[in-house]
Amino acid sequence: MKKEARGRKALSHERIVRAAARAVRRDGFHGVGVADVMKSAGLTHGGFYAHFESRDELLAAAVEHAAHDVGIEIEKQVEKLQAQGMSAFRAHIEIYLSEGHVLDCENGCPTSALCAEVSRQAPLVAAVSREMIGRLHRVIAGRLPAGSSETAAWAVTSALVGAVQLARALGNSEQAREVLTQTKNELLARYDVPAI
């Protein structure tokens, strides 16, 4: 009986974190309310403290979950594009700077959704968020062609995150698409090498 209760609690915990991960990317850190997250997870507000000590703990878990899930999804898409002959770097750029990524903030990269708010968060949330940013940087560094400068990964990471933020700010418009296209063209012209 106790094992079954622990299993239900773990499933409930996962539902809460998934709901919070979507909400934080869609609404930002300040837009996430415990009551709304619990409702979205199909649970009562009163059960929150059986899973988390604070809202900040929930936010940190949501960021971690979002970063992990997006990382796995992008990796799968990169592998598919590599199988079609695209370099890993180009594949990542194509995915990250896609119109679909811009329009689906709720399921997209949490770095582009949240980085402007990180410095105003509680230490726990800020620490997890900075690790998320560092993880994106490391992935980009690993995708750059051999011989790229050590500073290139930060330049590319900044361009990707900034372009997505600008495109979202411009809305579903020709200007937004131009931001994505021109950023993609510049990054590929500067850093891409054909897959072997």
C-alpha positions in Angstrom: 0.0 0.0 0.0 2.8 2.5 0.9 4.6 1.7 -2.4 1.4 2.4 -4.3 1.0 5.7 -2.5 4.6 6.7 -3.3 3.9 5.8 -6.9 0.9 8.0 -7.0 2.8 10.8 -5.3 5.6 10.6 -7.9 3.1 10.7 -10.8 1.4 13.7 -9.2 4.8 15.4 -8.7 5.6 14.8 -12.4 2.3 16.3 -13.5 2.9 19.4 -11.3 6.4 19.9 -12.7 5.2 19.4 -16.3 2.4 21.9 -15.8 4.8 24.4 -14.2 7.4 23.9 -17.0 4.8 24.9 -19.6 3.5 27.8 -17.6 6.9 29.3 -16.8 7.9 29.3 -20.5 4.5 30.7 -21.6 4.0 33.3 -18.8 7.5 33.9 -17.3 8.5 33.5 -13.7 6.1 36.1 -12.4 3.2 34.7 -14.3 3.3 31.3 -12.6 0.8 30.9 -9.7 0.7 27.8 -7.5 -3.1 27.6 -7.7 -3.1 27.7 -11.5 -0.3 25.1 -11.8 -2.1 22.7 -9.5 -5.3 23.2 -11.4 -3.6 22.6 -14.7 -2.1 19.4 -13.2 -5.6 18.3 -12.2 -4.8 18.5 -8.5 -6.0 20.6 -5.6 -4.1 23.7 -4.4 -3.9 22.2 -0.9 -1.7 19.4 -2.1 1.1 21.6 -3.2 3.2 21.5 0.0 3.2 17.7 -0.1 5.5 18.1 -3.1 7.4 21.4 -2.7 8.5 23.6 0.2 8.0 26.8 -1.8 7.1 28.4 -5.1 10.8 29.0 -5.8 11.4 25.3 -5.4 8.7 24.6 -7.9 10.1 27.2 -10.4 13.6 25.7 -10.1 12.1 22.2 -10.8 10.1 23.6 -13.7 13.2 25.2 -15.3 15.2 22.0 -14.9 12.4 19.9 -16.4 11.9 22.2 -19.3 15.6 22.4 -20.1 16.0 18.6 -20.0 12.9 17.9 -22.2 13.8 20.5 -24.8 17.4 19.2 -24.9 16.2 15.7 -25.6 13.8 16.9 -28.3 16.3 19.1 -30.0 18.9 16.3 -30.0 16.3 13.9 -31.7 15.6 16.5 -34.3 19.3 17.2 -34.9 20.0 13.5 -35.4 17.2 13.3 -38.0 18.6 16.2 -39.9 22.2 14.8 -39.6 20.9 11.6 -41.2 19.8 13.7 -44.1 23.4 15.1 -44.5 23.2 18.3 -42.5 25.9 19.3 -40.1 25.0 19.1 -36.4 25.6 22.9 -36.1 23.4 23.7 -39.1 20.7 21.3 -37.8 20.7 23.0 -34.4 20.5 26.5 -36.0 17.6 25.4 -38.3 15.6 24.0 -35.3 16.3 26.8 -32.9 15.6 29.6 -35.3 12.5 28.0 -36.8 9.1 29.8 -36.9 7.6 26.8 -35.0 10.0 27.3 -32.1 9.2 31.0 -31.9 5.4 30.5 -32.0 5.4 27.6 -29.5 7.0 29.3 -26.5 5.2 27.0 -24.1 7.1 24.0 -25.4 10.3 25.8 -26.5 13.7 26.4 -25.1 13.4 27.9 -21.6 16.6 30.0 -22.1 15.0 32.1 -24.8 11.8 32.3 -22.8 13.3 33.3 -19.4 16.8 34.6 -19.5 15.8 38.3 -19.3 14.2 37.5 -15.9 16.9 35.4 -14.3 18.7 38.2 -12.5 15.5 39.1 -10.6 14.9 35.6 -9.3 15.5 34.1 -5.9 19.0 32.5 -5.6 17.7 28.9 -6.1 15.8 29.8 -9.3 18.6 31.9 -10.6 21.2 29.2 -10.0 19.2 26.5 -11.9 18.5 29.0 -14.7 22.2 29.9 -15.0 23.0 26.2 -15.2 20.4 26.0 -18.0 22.1 28.8 -19.9 25.5 27.2 -19.4 24.1 23.9 -20.7 22.9 25.6 -23.9 26.3 27.2 -24.3 28.0 23.8 -23.9 25.8 22.2 -26.5 26.5 25.0 -29.0 30.2 24.7 -28.3 30.0 21.0 -29.0 28.2 21.6 -32.3 30.6 24.2 -33.7 33.1 23.0 -36.3 36.6 22.0 -35.1 38.9 24.9 -34.9 36.2 27.5 -34.0 37.4 30.0 -31.4 36.5 29.5 -27.8 34.5 32.6 -27.7 32.3 31.6 -30.7 30.0 29.5 -28.6 28.9 32.5 -26.5 28.4 34.6 -29.7 26.3 32.0 -31.3 24.3 31.3 -28.1 23.6 35.0 -27.7 22.6 35.3 -31.3 20.2 32.4 -31.0 18.5 33.5 -27.8 18.4 37.1 -28.9 16.9 36.3 -32.3 14.1 34.2 -30.8 13.3 36.9 -28.2 13.2 39.6 -30.9 11.1 37.5 -33.2 8.6 36.8 -30.4 8.5 40.5 -29.5 7.7 41.3 -33.2 4.8 38.8 -33.3 3.7 36.7 -36.2 5.0 39.2 -38.8 7.3 39.5 -41.8 9.8 41.4 -39.5 9.9 38.5 -37.1 10.6 36.0 -40.0 13.3 38.4 -41.3 15.0 38.4 -37.9 15.1 34.6 -37.9 16.2 34.3 -41.6 19.0 36.9 -41.4 20.4 35.6 -38.1 20.3 32.0 -39.5 22.1 33.1 -42.7 24.8 35.1 -40.8 25.5 32.2 -38.4 25.7 29.6 -41.1 27.8 31.7 -43.4 30.3 32.3 -40.5 30.4 29.0 -38.7 28.9 26.1 -40.7 30.9 23.5 -42.5 29.2 20.7 -44.6 28.6 17.4 -42.8 31.0 14.6 -43.9 
